[in-house]
């Protein structure tokens, strides 16, 4: 088995630029979101079949009259759970644990029953009505397969020359708030 990997997101560094969302959509050829104006800067809205990474804007009221609202940003994505309920309930075994210890939905095996969507406590799986299958973050499984022997260990700063060694969303972050790395 290859070295297990995972995400680390430092919410104190996230500036809400949504570069990770754009990079994920670009790499995985996910459709654009329609332009919808909401009562927030959070234009994605939620995780679903077309949004595998979502930067939530958490608005909080403050006691300061100069700054009545403060924002926290949280980049959300599939947790690739150690005890993945979606994997357990899948009747076709379309959901598998990869050699990197991530959870992956095999699109050619998924029958679209949606049991995994109901079983996921984090709401990260969506149903694609065009393909008739469940979809979620793949942890850039295709990138991991081609670069598994070169993954950098934790706490190693990645340079531009190491761009293929991490997920596309982690690589896009301008300040390093999200990193994909080997898990201990």
N, C-alpha and C positions, 0 to 999 in steps of 0.2 A: 504494500500500500504506500502511496505517495505521502508526503508530509501534509497533515491536515492544515487547512487555512481558515481564516476568519476575518471579519471586519472589525476595525476599531475606529470609532468616530468620536472626536473630541468636540463636544457641543460648545465649548468655550471659544473655539476657533472658527466655527462655522459662521460665515457672513451672509448666508442666504442667497448666494449668487446663482444657485441652481445649475452650475456647470456640470455637476455630477448627473443630474437628471438629463441634461442635453446629451452628454457623452454616452449614457446608457441607451438612450433612444437611438442615437446615431449608430452605435456599435451593433445593437440588436435589431436595427431596422424597424423600430416601433413607430406607429403613426403619431403625427403631431397632435397636440391637444387643440381643440377648437378654442377660439378666442372668446372667453367668457369673463365678464367682469363680476367679481364677487365683492364682499365687504372686507376683503383682505388682499394682501399682496400674494397670497398663496393661490396661484392660478391653476395648480395641478389638482388640488382637491383631495385626492386619495390614491392609494395603491390599487391597481387593477391590472387587467390584461395588457393595457397599453402604457402603464406607468409602473415600472418595476422599482423605481427609486423615487421617493417623494420628500422634498424639503418642506416640513411643516413650519409655519410661522405661528408661534405661540405668543399671543398678545396678552399683556398683563397691565392692569391699571396700577399706577404709582401714586404716592402721596405728594409728589412734586407738582406744583402748578405749572412749572416751566416745561416739564416732560410728563404729561399725563399718562402716556402709554410707553411701555418698554417691550421690546421684542426679544424672544429667544428663538433660535432656529434649531430644528432637529431633523437631520437627514435620516429618513426611515427606509428600511428595506427588509427583505426576507431575512429571518434570523438563522436559517439553515440549522434548525434545532437539533440537539443531540438526540432527543426523543421526539421526533417529528410526528405529530398526530396525523398530518396529511399523508405521510408515507404509510402509516399503519392502516388507514381506512381505504386506501386505493384498491379496488377489486381487481384491477388488471395488472397490478405491479408496474404501472407506468412511472410511478415516482420511486426513484432509487437513490441510494446513498453512493456518491462517487468515491473514487480512490482518494480524493482530497477531503473527504468527510463533509461534503456539501450535499444538499438535497436538490435533485434535478428531475424535472418532468420530461419524460421521453414523449415527444409530440406524436410520433408514429404509433405509440401504444395506447395513449390516452383515449378513452371512449367518451369523454365529456359528461360523465355522470354527476360531477360537481360535489361528490362526497368530500373531497379534499378542501374545497372552499368552506364548507360548513365546519370541518374539523379544525381548521387553522384558527388559533386563538388571537392571532395578530392581524387577520384580515389582509394578508399580502397576496393571496392568489385570486386571480380574476378569470372570468370565462370569456373567451374570444368567440363570438357568434359566427365570425367568418370561417374559422377553422374548426369550430365545434370542439375545442379543447381548452383545458385549464392551462394558464400560463403564469409564470412568476420569474423573479430574478434567478439567473442560472449561475451566478457568481463568476460570470465570464468563463464558463467551463471550457469553451473552445480555446481561449487564451491560456488557461491553466494547462491544458493538454500539450500545447506546443512549447511551453516555457517552464514546465514543472521542475526540471533539474536546475533551473537558474533562479528560483524564488529566493529572495533575500530573507534572512532571518529577522525576527522582531528587533525593533530599535535601530535598524540600519536605515539611514537616510537615503532615499532613492534619488539618483541624478537623472538627467534627461536621457542618458545612455541606457538606463534601465527601464525604459518606458513600457516594454512588453512584459515586465515581470509582475505587474499588478493588474487589478481589474480596471476597466476603462473609466468607471466612475471615480475610483480612488485616484487615478492618474490625472484626472482633470482638475482636481481641487487646487486653487491658486495658493492656498496657505497650508496645505497638508492636514486639513482637519479630518479627512478620512483616509485610512490606510488599509490595504489588504496585506496580510502577513501570515507567516507560519504560526500555528498555534502550538503551545507547549503540550 
